[in-house]
Amino acid sequence: MKQIVRAGVLYFALVFAAGFVLGTIRTLWVVPRLGSRTAELIEAPIMLGVSIFSARYLIRRLLFPATWLRRLASGAVALALMLVTEFGFVLWVRGLTIQQYWVTRDPISGTVYFMTLGVFAVIPVFMGSP
């Protein structure tokens, strides 16, 4: 159990750090030029790549066993941390309620974002053996 939580926390931390940097770039430079939807849609495949790279790196680095249930559990831990961060800290920083958050999400890029979160959670299952 300890290894699952550790892997999930590290996976979350790597992907969140990259997302924080890319989100800053997106907000400050890309959104003013291309708009919010386009900027978020450009960022999504980059974050998907970051998730794949991070999961692969951690599985090899931690010598994580190739059992799908343990890997899925670590992805679930990472997803839970991502959602807590998104709905807690990020909404607090932006000064939004959860209702305002849902109303302000773009229907297309918002859907893509939540789909990538689902993929983020299961990526560890599909990474090769350590």
BELRA-V473355 format. One record per pair of residues at least 24 apart in sequence whose C-alpha atoms are under 10 Angstrom apart, sorted by the first residue. I is the first residue (numbers start at 1). J is the second residue. Records with the same first field share a line. If there is no record, write none. Layout:
I = J, J
This chain:
1 = 70, 73, 74
3 = 62, 64, 65, 70, 74
4 = 64, 69, 70, 71, 72, 73, 74, 75, 76, 77, 78
5 = 70, 73, 74, 75, 76, 77, 78
6 = 62, 74, 77, 78
7 = 55, 58, 59, 61, 62, 64, 70, 71, 73, 74, 75, 77, 78, 124
8 = 55, 58, 71, 72, 73, 74, 75, 76, 77, 78, 79, 80, 81, 121, 124
9 = 74, 75, 77, 78, 79, 80, 81, 82
10 = 54, 55, 58, 74, 77, 78
11 = 51, 53, 54, 55, 56, 57, 58, 59, 74, 75, 77, 78, 79, 81, 120, 121, 124
12 = 51, 54, 55, 74, 75, 76, 77, 78, 79, 80, 81, 82, 120, 121
13 = 54, 78, 81, 82
14 = 50, 51, 53, 54, 55, 58
15 = 47, 48, 49, 50, 51, 52, 53, 54, 55, 78, 82, 120
16 = 47, 50, 51, 78, 81, 82, 85
18 = 46, 47, 50, 51, 54
19 = 43, 44, 46, 47, 50, 51
22 = 46, 47
36 = 105, 106, 109
37 = 105, 106, 107, 108, 109, 110
38 = 108, 109
39 = 109
40 = 106, 108, 109, 110, 112, 113
41 = 108, 109, 110, 112, 113
42 = 109
43 = 109, 113
44 = 109, 112, 113, 115, 116, 117
45 = 112, 113, 116
47 = 113, 116, 117, 120
48 = 116, 117, 119, 120, 123
49 = 120
50 = 120
51 = 116, 117, 119, 120, 121, 123, 124
52 = 119, 120, 123, 124, 126, 127
53 = 123, 127
54 = 123, 124
55 = 120, 121, 122, 123, 124, 125, 126, 127, 128
56 = 123, 124, 125, 126, 127, 128, 129, 130
57 = 127, 130
58 = 124, 127, 130
59 = 124, 125, 127, 128, 129, 130
60 = 127, 128, 129, 130
61 = 130
62 = 130
63 = 129, 130
64 = 124, 129, 130
65 = 128, 129, 130
66 = 124, 125, 126, 127, 128, 129, 130
67 = 125, 129
68 = 122, 124, 125, 126, 127
69 = 125
70 = 124, 125
71 = 121, 122, 123, 124, 125, 126, 127
72 = 121, 122, 123, 124, 125, 126
73 = 121, 122, 124, 125
74 = 121, 122, 124, 125
75 = 118, 119, 120, 121, 122, 123, 124, 125
76 = 118, 120, 121, 122, 124
77 = 121
78 = 117, 120, 121
79 = 117, 118, 119, 120, 121, 122
80 = 121
82 = 117, 120, 121
83 = 117
